[in-house]
């Protein structure tokens, strides 16, 4: 799983290459427009100068042609009288004021000659030449050149480029902040979870909201917290169990030392009583002997509870063990219906056979005693997360809320004739085998216990 690494690589590439590509594209576009505009302005300037040169040549040629015609007497001039000056053309008035002797207006060229107080105006049409149109095009071209020159294209290009680059950088930076937050937030939550668990809050969990490496790490943390919590509970239970075992060893030793001479003395008294009332004393002595034997059985049970049996682990078939225990108990409880639901291809376990048999016998026996005649006891096997589970369900009344808190405590019994050590010894055996026993929700309406054992 390299999703996080690949995501970081993609984010870095997008954060660097995308803004670079966009900036380069904008730079190329703006530069192209600027160069095109600069080139167009230069071409218009050159064209306007060509138009100016062409117009001057046409003007000079038309003026010289009129002068030649006037000198040769070709053409009839228009005589402009001083008394009618208000009706003169602009060119005539400028000539009178000292201007040029040739002037054009619209599509007509005029040549002026002074004769006394009159001005003769020789005219010719420029309609075919198009000097007026040429003059208008020249004026428009010069206006474009003046407008392009008035603009500071380099400064405008620089400001535009810097503004767009800054905007792209800000957007990329905000995107980086967003993705960095998405990456760092789960890590912060995981760090907080580690701190909480380290402080002893074993119930703290981190919400797994991702499916990449960080999500896997969060899931691993939650699993670790679950294991730590269970380990802590097992450690507390084992510590309390050791205290009970020490007390049981001491009590068993002291009670046994007292019961043995009592039993021997009462047996001797029962043998020697033969006179009147001997039958009564013999019966009383027998009652005391029977009670002492019952107490000795209880003392032996406490001795077994306090002792640490030798462990010889080996590979075991859980399905075969469960079926063998059920077949053994079916004859002892003919009024109980036993059924199984065994998992196929169940991995074997590596544990002590006697310990596992003792655990299964205890749970199946308790289930058989809890149900009414015709009741059902169900054995289920399954594999989950590297462990093998064995569940025993019954259709009895179940476990009360009062009994749940002290269910595995020694010397606590909720059934007639019970010693209160069965479940304690069973859980102890499961712990010695590397597993545990848990109370779970029953399928048949009664109690249900799950034995978790590590797979081989």
Buried (B, 14 or more C-beta within 10 A) or exposed (E): EEBBEEBBEEBEEBBEEBBEEBBEEBBEEBEEEBEEBEEEBEEBBEBBBEBBEEBEEBBEEBBEBBBEBBEEEEEEBBEBEEEEEEEBBEBBBBBBEEBEBBBBEEBBBBBBBEEEEEBBBBBBEBEEBBBBEBBEBBEEBBEBBEEBEEEEBEEEBEEBBEEBBEEBEEEBEEBBEEBEEEBEEBEEBBEEBBEBBEEEEBEBBBEBEBEBBBBBBBBEBBEEBEEEBBEEEBEEBBEBBEEBBEBBBEBBEEBBEEBEEBBEBBBEBBEEBEEEEEEEBBEBBEEBBEBBEEBBEBBEBBBEBBEEEEEEBEEBEBBEBBBEBBEEBBEEBEEBBBEEEBBEEBBBBBBBBEBBBBBBBBBBBBBBBBBEEEBBBBBBBBBEEEBBBBBBBBBBEBBEEEBEEEBBBBBBBEEEEEBBBBBBBBBBBBBBBBBBBBBBEBBBEBBBBBBBBBBE
